[in-house]
Amino acid sequence: MIRRGIEIPSELIAQGRANQLVVFVGAGVSMDSPSSLPSFDGLADEIARGTGESPLAAENSEGHSTLEPLDRFLGRLEQDWGVEVHLKASQILASPMSEPNRLHRLVVKLFGPSGTPRIVTTNFDRHLEGALGDQRVEEARSFVAPALPLGSDFEGIVYVHGRLGGDPKNLVLTDRDFGRAYLTEGWARRFLRGLFSTYDVLFVGYSHNDPVVSYLARGLPPDSERKRYALTAEGRSDHWKLLGIEPIEYATPGGSHERSAELLEDLGLVIGRGASGHEEELKKIVGRGVAELDAEGRDFLLWLLESPLRHLFFSHTKDAEWTAWMNGVGQLAELFDGRALDRDLNQWFARDPLGEPGHEALHLLSNQPGIP
């Protein structure tokens, strides 16, 4: 389905409506005001402030210069310089001025007022809990690493790398922390393998070069039939495709997250909107007529015709022009090839035989091969 010029996969919408979607939230969601928290790169810079240290440059096997991974850099600050990495991180992120922002609320709204929230985050802040509490009467469960639930069966918010408010040492920041989470103890890897094998996943707030993504990729089973999607700035799709993740590209003029927010808002409307909401949009489109039908409206109608709500289309398209339009987009083929299994379609096509729709139907029939 096209929304504001961006193609949203129909499968993503279907899984969201079936409550089989998990939203994976990264640091980019907490960067906009009034949250105003740093990215993982920015957090590492703030932790290192005053030490004079920065990630080391190294040469890879192809002879290109690369920077030291940030988890290894933070580990070096802790081991070689005695920096209390975890404590400093918790102090930086626990700013009393930081509050949930629009993106947090839009993530929560993807699940609607009565759906089951399934949110996983690598962030340490508690802004998703705040946004969830603002929207729902019933409090959702929270799970904090390393005490994670089964990835194949959970509800609520999962802090897969730890959360503020507990012992800072439990935050996953350094290479040693990531090693425990994904290798030696493996609790993050086990959780993610169950999750990625059971649910479709939408990544929000991750950049194409986010250091956390390289660890998350270890939990991606290569043979899973589940789909994975990532909201990403345009021109950065190759990285996601290499991981078996389908990119949903949006433009970011001036580096703003505004387009990302717009896309989340539209996605929440499509997933969370009930039949009455879809009917209202349908009536607006039909009211403008076929001549004013744009690509987005056309895409919505085609999506509706493939959904369990297709009867709404037949209820609100009374004019002959819609009979011609249905023929033009191939929706009448089953009437002419003998299948004709859809009762609603049959009745709609044969309605008002003495009026304009009837004349249009007769015209279409007379132009079919083999029909006298």
RODO-2510 file (C-alpha; in nm, 4 decimals, decimal comma):
residues 372
     n   res          X          Y          Z
     1     m     0,0000     0,0000     0,0000
     2     i     0,1330     0,3443    -0,0924
     3     r     0,1214     0,6113     0,1783
     4     r     0,2658     0,9586     0,1105
     5     g     0,4624     0,8144    -0,1783
     6     i     0,6169     0,5326     0,0297
     7     e     0,5388     0,1684    -0,0430
     8     i     0,4318    -0,0183     0,2724
     9     p     0,4384    -0,3975     0,2161
    10     s     0,0918    -0,5539     0,2327
    11     e     0,2328    -0,8435     0,4350
    12     l     0,3502    -0,6005     0,7033
    13     i     0,0021    -0,4517     0,7297
    14     a    -0,1568    -0,7967     0,7437
    15     q     0,0743    -0,9182     1,0213
    16     g     0,0153    -0,5996     1,2181
    17     r    -0,3603    -0,6442     1,1936
    18     a    -0,3217    -1,0107     1,2955
    19     n    -0,1193    -0,9033     1,6010
    20     q     0,1802    -1,1015     1,4779
    21     l     0,4227    -0,8101     1,4463
    22     v     0,7110    -0,7208     1,6791
    23     v     0,8535    -0,3685     1,6677
    24     f     1,2278    -0,3464     1,7358
    25     v     1,3232     0,0001     1,8642
    26     g     1,6703     0,1536     1,8390
    27     a     1,8427     0,4685     1,9636
    28     g     1,7133     0,6840     1,6771
    29     v     1,3668     0,6828     1,8335
    30     s     1,4943     0,8522     2,1507
    31     m     1,6999     1,1237     1,9826
    32     d     1,4236     1,3739     1,8976
    33     s     1,3033     1,6334     2,1482
    34     p     1,1872     1,6201     2,4235
    35     s     1,3766     1,2913     2,4737
    36     s     1,6990     1,4365     2,3306
    37     l     1,9134     1,1333     2,4095
    38     p     2,2324     1,0512     2,2173
    39     s     2,2858     0,7754     1,9628
    40     f     2,5230     0,4919     2,0551
    41     d     2,8027     0,6878     1,8860
    42     g     2,7122     1,0032     2,0767
    43     l     2,6915     0,8118     2,4042
    44     a     3,0399     0,6697     2,3501
    45     d     3,1738     1,0204     2,2824
    46     e     3,0216     1,1540     2,6046
    47     i     3,1545     0,8633     2,8109
    48     a     3,5047     0,9225     2,6703
    49     r     3,4937     1,2968     2,7330
    50     g     3,7961     1,4115     2,9323
    51     t     4,0076     1,1042     2,8552
    52     g     4,1436     1,2303     2,5241
    53     e     4,0663     0,8860     2,3800
    54     s     3,8758     0,8066     2,0598
    55     p     3,8176     0,4907     1,8551
    56     l     4,1411     0,3699     1,6967
    57     a     4,1812     0,3493     1,3198
    58     a     4,2780     0,0160     1,1723
    59     e     4,3259    -0,1319     0,8273
    60     n     4,0941    -0,4140     0,7208
    61     s     4,1795    -0,7103     0,4978
    62     e     4,0979    -0,5082     0,1863
    63     g     4,3360    -0,2300     0,2816
    64     h     4,0643     0,0174     0,3809
    65     s     4,0870     0,2208     0,6996
    66     t     3,8123     0,1456     0,9545
    67     l     3,7420     0,2677     1,3055
    68     e     3,7520     0,0492     1,6120
    69     p     3,4026    -0,0887     1,6950
    70     l     3,2397     0,1212     1,9669
    71     d     3,1761    -0,1712     2,2018
    72     r     3,5481    -0,2532     2,1891
    73     f     3,6349     0,1138     2,2406
    74     l     3,4126     0,1304     2,5498
    75     g     3,5705    -0,1902     2,6776
    76     r     3,9147    -0,0369     2,6344
    77     l     3,8068     0,2761     2,8237
    78     e     3,6935     0,0567     3,1119
    79     q     3,9905    -0,1789     3,1227
    80     d     4,2810     0,0486     3,0275
    81     w     4,1622     0,3838     3,1592
    82     g     3,9473     0,2825     3,4521
    83     v     3,6431     0,4694     3,3192
    84     e     3,3202     0,3615     3,4896
    85     v     3,1491     0,3124     3,1550
    86     h     2,8198     0,1713     3,2830
    87     l     2,7757     0,4288     3,5580
    88     k     2,8546     0,7199     3,3260
    89     a     2,6129     0,5863     3,0646
    90     s     2,3311     0,5587     3,3173
    91     q     2,3970     0,9124     3,4405
    92     i     2,3960     1,0557     3,0875
    93     l     2,0758     0,8763     2,9854
    94     a     1,8843     0,9381     3,3070
    95     s     1,8441     1,3107     3,2408
    96     p     1,5400     1,4416     3,4322
    97     m     1,4628     1,6685     3,1354
    98     s     1,4210     1,3742     2,8960
    99     e     1,0618     1,2678     2,8236
   100     p     0,8819     1,0425     2,5730
   101     n     0,8583     1,1970     2,2268
   102     r     0,6272     1,1623     1,9291
   103     l     0,8091     0,8566     1,7913
   104     h     0,7650     0,6633     2,1178
   105     r     0,3921     0,7308     2,1083
   106     l     0,3637     0,6346     1,7415
   107     v     0,5414     0,3031     1,8053
   108     v     0,2925     0,2259     2,0825
   109     k    -0,0036     0,3252     1,8627
   110     l     0,0935     0,0580     1,6095
   111     f    -0,0731    -0,1910     1,8447
   112     g    -0,3956     0,0039     1,8859
   113     p    -0,5828     0,0601     2,2127
   114     s    -0,6709    -0,3082     2,2606
   115     g    -0,4008    -0,5015     2,0735
   116     t    -0,1170    -0,6893     2,2391
   117     p     0,2027    -0,4808     2,2423
   118     r     0,5174    -0,6691     2,1468
   119     i     0,8078    -0,4260     2,1591
   120     v     1,1778    -0,5082     2,1860
   121     t     1,4331    -0,2343     2,2404
   122     t     1,8096    -0,2052     2,2674
   123     n     1,7627     0,1335     2,4353
   124     f     1,8115     0,1751     2,8084
   125     d     1,5635     0,4576     2,8676
   126     r     1,2071     0,3914     2,9852
   127     h     1,0254     0,6230     2,7454
   128     l     0,8381     0,3410     2,5721
   129     e     0,6905     0,2448     2,9093
   130     g     0,5861     0,6050     2,9587
   131     a     0,4211     0,6214     2,6164
   132     l     0,2501     0,2873     2,6699
   133     g     0,1192     0,3983     3,0078
   134     d    -0,0232     0,7166     2,8550
   135     q    -0,2239     0,5180     2,6008
   136     r    -0,3430     0,2154     2,8008
   137     v    -0,5333     0,1607     3,1210
   138     e    -0,3833    -0,1820     3,1751
   139     e    -0,0090    -0,1818     3,2430
   140     a     0,1986    -0,3897     3,0011
   141     r     0,4668    -0,6246     3,1330
   142     s     0,8337    -0,5328     3,1062
   143     f     1,1247    -0,7785     3,0849
   144     v     1,4786    -0,6645     3,1536
   145     a     1,7947    -0,8503     3,0484
   146     p     1,9299    -1,0930     3,1400
   147     a     1,5887    -1,2186     3,2661
   148     l     1,4271    -1,2460     2,9234
   149     p     1,1098    -1,4381     2,8288
   150     l     1,0745    -1,6914     2,5500
   151     g     1,1175    -1,5095     2,2223
   152     s     0,8473    -1,7277     2,0685
   153     d     0,5837    -1,6296     2,3267
   154     f     0,5889    -1,2902     2,4975
   155     e     0,3836    -0,9754     2,5433
   156     g     0,4929    -0,6305     2,6594
   157     i     0,8293    -0,4553     2,6351
   158     v     1,1603    -0,6420     2,6337
   159     y     1,4800    -0,4524     2,7188
   160     v     1,7194    -0,6918     2,5516
   161     h     2,0306    -0,4918     2,6544
   162     g     1,9162    -0,3812     3,0008
   163     r     1,7281    -0,0813     3,1393
   164     l     1,7899     0,2220     3,3552
   165     g     1,6800     0,1960     3,7151
   166     g     1,8717    -0,1164     3,8136
   167     d     2,2386    -0,2006     3,8573
   168     p     2,4279    -0,0098     3,5820
   169     k     2,6582    -0,3096     3,5423
   170     n     2,3707    -0,4951     3,3741
   171     l     2,3673    -0,2532     3,0803
   172     v     2,5148    -0,4094     2,7650
   173     l     2,7761    -0,1611     2,6438
   174     t     3,1252    -0,3062     2,6144
   175     d     3,2594    -0,5888     2,4002
   176     r     3,2687    -0,8049     2,7123
   177     d     2,8987    -0,7305     2,7780
   178     f     2,8008    -0,8152     2,4202
   179     g     3,0104    -1,1316     2,4397
   180     r     2,8144    -1,2500     2,7434
   181     a     2,4778    -1,1576     2,5897
   182     y     2,5337    -1,3156     2,2490
   183     l     2,8078    -1,5755     2,2969
   184     t     2,9195    -1,7156     2,6336
   185     e     2,5891    -1,6869     2,8219
   186     g     2,3837    -1,6280     2,5093
   187     w     2,0562    -1,5103     2,6643
   188     a     2,0084    -1,2366     2,4033
   189     r     2,0832    -1,4745     2,1151
   190     r     1,8372    -1,7377     2,2437
   191     f     1,5611    -1,4815     2,2867
   192     l     1,6151    -1,3339     1,9408
   193     r     1,6228    -1,6683     1,7609
   194     g     1,2838    -1,7566     1,9074
   195     l     1,1473    -1,4138     1,8223
   196     f     1,2719    -1,4014     1,4623
   197     s     1,1419    -1,7545     1,3988
   198     t     0,7910    -1,6755     1,5276
   199     y     0,7024    -1,3152     1,4426
   200     d     0,7439    -1,0664     1,1628
   201     v     0,9684    -0,7821     1,2794
   202     l     0,9865    -0,4099     1,2026
   203     f     1,3116    -0,2296     1,2931
   204     v     1,2663     0,1387     1,3801
   205     g     1,5384     0,3846     1,4852
   206     y     1,8427     0,1974     1,3537
   207     s     2,0904     0,3406     1,1056
   208     h     2,2569     0,1386     0,8311
   209     n     2,5858     0,1366     1,0253
   210     d     2,4502     0,1029     1,3793
   211     p     2,7033    -0,1103     1,5747
   212     v     2,4205    -0,2855     1,7605
   213     v     2,2820    -0,4259     1,4346
   214     s     2,5881    -0,6469     1,3809
   215     y     2,5034    -0,8261     1,7065
   216     l     2,1317    -0,8464     1,6346
   217     a     2,2172    -1,0128     1,3043
   218     r     2,3550    -1,3094     1,4974
   219     g     2,0029    -1,3880     1,6104
   220     l     1,8598    -1,3907     1,2571
   221     p     1,7915    -1,7499     1,1495
   222     p     1,8799    -1,7715     0,7786
   223     d     1,5999    -2,0150     0,6919
   224     s     1,3103    -1,8441     0,8699
   225     e     0,9869    -1,7894     0,6771
   226     r     0,9093    -1,4789     0,8832
   227     k     0,9544    -1,1357     0,7287
   228     r     1,1806    -0,8582     0,8600
   229     y     1,1514    -0,4929     0,7674
   230     a     1,3469    -0,1788     0,8535
   231     l     1,2493     0,1857     0,8242
   232     t     1,5572     0,3423     0,6694
   233     a     1,6727     0,6623     0,5030
   234     e     1,6780     0,6371     0,1249
   235     g     1,9994     0,5227    -0,0376
   236     r     2,0954     0,2937     0,2502
   237     s     1,9125    -0,0244     0,1568
   238     d     2,2001    -0,2519     0,0585
   239     h     2,3141    -0,3020     0,4180
   240     w     1,9698    -0,4239     0,5237
   241     k     1,9247    -0,6500     0,2221
   242     l     2,2515    -0,8279     0,3034
   243     l     2,0973    -0,9200     0,6393
   244     g     1,7794    -1,0517     0,4785
   245     i     1,5830    -0,7470     0,5947
   246     e     1,3485    -0,5638     0,3563
   247     p     1,4096    -0,1865     0,3678
   248     i     1,1214     0,0614     0,3656
   249     e     1,2873     0,3792     0,2437
   250     y     1,1907     0,7336     0,3329
   251     a     1,3523     1,0704     0,2594
   252     t     1,5098     1,2674     0,5459
   253     p     1,5491     1,6290     0,4368
   254     g     1,7932     1,8036     0,6658
   255     g     1,8471     1,4844     0,8643
   256     s     1,5012     1,5139     1,0206
   257     h     1,3076     1,2144     1,1522
   258     e     0,9840     1,3771     1,0345
   259     r     0,9307     1,1389     0,7434
   260     s     0,9921     0,8435     0,9712
   261     a     0,7268     0,9765     1,2091
   262     e     0,4818     1,0317     0,9226
   263     l     0,5343     0,6758     0,8025
   264     l     0,4814     0,5338     1,1522
   265     e     0,1673     0,7429     1,1885
   266     d     0,0275     0,6150     0,8582
   267     l     0,1216     0,2584     0,9440
   268     g    -0,0542     0,2883     1,2791
   269     l    -0,3658     0,4198     1,1087
   270     v    -0,3733     0,1369     0,8571
   271     i    -0,3028    -0,1361     1,1140
   272     g    -0,5069     0,0013     1,4004
   273     r    -0,7949     0,1458     1,2010
   274     g    -1,1089    -0,0627     1,2211
   275     a    -1,3591    -0,1322     0,9448
   276     s    -1,5348     0,2009     1,0049
   277     g    -1,2079     0,3920     0,9538
   278     h    -1,1387     0,2133     0,6254
   279     e    -1,4960     0,2775     0,5173
   280     e    -1,4565     0,6511     0,5795
   281     e    -1,1407     0,6635     0,3657
   282     l    -1,3169     0,4620     0,0956
   283     k    -1,6097     0,7047     0,0875
   284     k    -1,3727     1,0010     0,0464
   285     i    -1,1947     0,8331    -0,2458
   286     v    -1,5148     0,7215    -0,4165
   287     g    -1,6707     1,0645    -0,3630
   288     r    -1,3959     1,2250    -0,5709
   289     g    -1,4651     0,9879    -0,8604
   290     v    -1,2437     0,7851    -1,0918
   291     a    -1,1121     1,0958    -1,2713
   292     e    -0,9560     1,2226    -0,9460
   293     l    -0,8146     0,8851    -0,8385
   294     d    -0,4415     0,9189    -0,7637
   295     a    -0,1822     0,6429    -0,7157
   296     e    -0,2326     0,6335    -0,3395
   297     g    -0,6103     0,6082    -0,3704
   298     r    -0,5821     0,3397    -0,6378
   299     d    -0,3446     0,1403    -0,4225
   300     f    -0,5802     0,1647    -0,1248
   301     l    -0,8739     0,0361    -0,3313
   302     l    -0,6722    -0,2566    -0,4663
   303     w    -0,5591    -0,3415    -0,1129
   304     l    -0,9182    -0,3229     0,0120
   305     l    -1,0364    -0,5535    -0,2668
   306     e    -0,7841    -0,8152    -0,1546
   307     s    -0,8841    -0,7856     0,2122
   308     p    -1,1752    -0,9280     0,4144
   309     l    -1,3290    -0,5790     0,3919
   310     r    -1,3822    -0,5904     0,0140
   311     h    -1,7600    -0,5887     0,0597
   312     l    -1,7241    -0,2204     0,1577
   313     f    -1,6126    -0,1386    -0,1953
   314     f    -1,9224    -0,3007    -0,3431
   315     s    -2,1460    -0,1101    -0,1006
   316     h    -2,0184     0,2359    -0,1951
   317     t    -1,9419     0,2212    -0,5684
   318     k    -2,2756     0,2743    -0,7418
   319     d    -2,1726     0,4562    -1,0598
   320     a    -2,0962     0,2888    -1,3919
   321     e    -1,7476     0,4412    -1,3959
   322     w    -1,6428     0,2025    -1,1190
   323     t    -1,7523    -0,0969    -1,3275
   324     a    -1,5219     0,0223    -1,6043
   325     w    -1,2430     0,0893    -1,3525
   326     m    -1,2734    -0,2623    -1,2060
   327     n    -1,2396    -0,4054    -1,5539
   328     g    -0,9357    -0,1865    -1,6242
   329     v    -0,7478    -0,3137    -1,3161
   330     g    -0,8312    -0,6789    -1,3876
   331     q    -1,0763    -0,7296    -1,1044
   332     l    -1,3522    -0,8643    -1,3301
   333     a    -1,1453    -1,1391    -1,4921
   334     e    -1,3049    -1,4167    -1,2893
   335     l    -1,6481    -1,3155    -1,4184
   336     f    -1,5407    -1,3708    -1,7763
   337     d    -1,3262    -1,6860    -1,7415
   338     g    -1,5847    -1,8995    -1,5660
   339     r    -1,4550    -1,8818    -1,2101
   340     a    -1,7068    -1,6248    -1,0747
   341     l    -1,6835    -1,7574    -0,7196
   342     d    -1,7411    -1,4279    -0,5427
   343     r    -2,1105    -1,3761    -0,4700
   344     d    -2,0615    -1,0098    -0,3755
   345     l    -1,8807    -0,9427    -0,7028
   346     n    -2,1508    -1,1216    -0,9053
   347     q    -2,4313    -0,9233    -0,7445
   348     w    -2,2423    -0,5956    -0,7745
   349     f    -2,1745    -0,6486    -1,1459
   350     a    -2,5388    -0,7375    -1,2191
   351     r    -2,6939    -0,4548    -1,0150
   352     d    -2,9303    -0,2004    -1,1671
   353     p    -2,9606    -0,3771    -1,5051
   354     l    -3,1719    -0,0950    -1,6531
   355     g    -2,9443     0,1860    -1,5372
   356     e    -2,5981     0,3066    -1,6430
   357     p    -2,4137     0,0320    -1,4461
   358     g    -2,6222    -0,2271    -1,6328
   359     h    -2,5423    -0,0724    -1,9704
   360     e    -2,1700    -0,0675    -1,8836
   361     a    -2,1843    -0,4314    -1,7712
   362     l    -2,3572    -0,5320    -2,0954
   363     h    -2,0971    -0,3400    -2,2961
   364     l    -1,8121    -0,5219    -2,1191
   365     l    -1,9798    -0,8594    -2,1688
   366     s    -2,0319    -0,7976    -2,5401
   367     n    -1,6587    -0,7335    -2,5826
   368     q    -1,5509    -1,0624    -2,4234
   369     p    -1,4252    -1,3355    -2,6567
   370     g    -1,6722    -1,6219    -2,6912
   371     i    -1,9663    -1,4263    -2,5495
   372     p    -2,2296    -1,3475    -2,8139
***
